[in-house]
Amino acid sequence: MSSNRKGVFGILAALCFITPLGGCVLMTSATPHQAFVGKYGWFVGKHIAWIDDGFPPKYGFNVSSKRTAHGNIEIEIANPLANRQCKIFYTYNPQTKIVVSWRYEGTNDQCAINPYT
């Protein structure tokens, strides 16, 4: 094997080791509000059933719903956060059942989760 090929393999091996470690550092540096946005915003583009499966049964799922001006349905989910001051809403297309947007009501401190869990 030529010395160039050994050098390339060494660099690739180092990148394969360093890259995942860098990702861990980046993920753990999130603020509690950023962790909240990442967790609850993840459902956009997914089937509405993913939201129901994503929360413990004791919290329930749908608190209220209403039809939007665009014909979509907005639901408020039962808040699984301990403080209950943050309200979480998802809007989905009733034909496809795909979540098209989400929003929350509350301050950044109220809408926050531990980024290390």
Secondary structure, DSSP 8 states (H G I E B T S, - for coil): --HHHHHHHHHHHHHHHHHHHHHHHHHHT--HHHHHHHHHHTTTTSBTHHHHHTS-GGG-SEEEEEE-TTS-EEEEE---STT---EEEEEE-TTT-BEEEEEEES-TTTS---TT-
